[in-house]
Amino acid sequence: MSVAARVSEFWHLLRARLSLLADRRDRARFALKDALRKNPNSFVAHFLLGRVYLRDDVVVKAKREFDLAW
């Protein structure tokens, strides 16, 4: 993974964390999906996306994301 891709993933994850703190789950979901496009194996992105789905009561998708993070 190139340095530019890692930096881009970092910024998407940071944007997602800040969106979660502001309870903007829709923005967090978009940022996390962008991070996963940069790095499909990102534990942090899958875990946070699972938390977003769990808060939105989409248990099946949450379980899938937690399984991918595992």
C-alpha positions in Angstrom: 0.0 0.0 0.0 1.4 3.3 -1.0 2.0 6.2 1.4 -0.6 8.3 -0.4 -3.2 5.5 0.0 -2.4 5.2 3.7 -2.7 9.0 4.3 -6.0 9.0 2.4 -7.3 6.1 4.5 -6.2 7.9 7.7 -8.2 11.0 6.8 -11.3 9.0 5.9 -11.0 7.2 9.3 -10.5 10.5 11.1 -13.5 12.1 9.3 -15.6 9.0 10.3 -14.5 9.2 14.0 -15.4 12.9 14.1 -18.7 12.3 12.4 -19.5 9.6 15.0 -18.6 12.0 17.8 -21.1 14.4 16.3 -23.7 11.6 16.0 -23.7 12.0 12.2 -23.8 8.3 11.3 -24.7 9.0 7.7 -21.4 10.9 7.1 -19.5 8.4 9.2 -20.8 5.5 7.0 -19.7 7.3 3.8 -16.3 8.1 5.2 -15.8 4.5 6.3 -16.9 3.1 2.9 -14.3 5.4 1.3 -11.7 4.1 3.7 -12.6 0.6 2.8 -12.2 1.4 -0.9 -8.6 2.5 -0.1 -7.9 -0.5 2.1 -10.5 -3.4 2.1 -8.7 -5.1 4.9 -8.8 -2.3 7.4 -9.7 -3.6 10.8 -10.6 -0.2 12.1 -12.9 0.7 9.2 -14.8 -2.6 9.4 -15.1 -2.3 13.2 -16.4 1.3 13.1 -18.8 0.5 10.3 -20.1 -2.4 12.4 -20.7 0.1 15.2 -22.5 2.4 12.9 -24.8 -0.4 11.7 -25.4 -1.5 15.2 -26.5 2.0 16.3 -28.8 2.1 13.2 -30.2 -1.3 14.3 -29.1 -3.1 11.2 -27.8 -6.1 13.1 -27.1 -8.4 10.0 -24.8 -5.8 8.4 -23.2 -5.1 11.8 -22.4 -8.8 12.3 -20.9 -9.0 8.9 -18.6 -6.0 9.5 -17.6 -7.4 12.9 -16.8 -10.7 11.3 -14.7 -9.0 8.6 -12.9 -7.1 11.3 -12.2 -10.3 13.2 
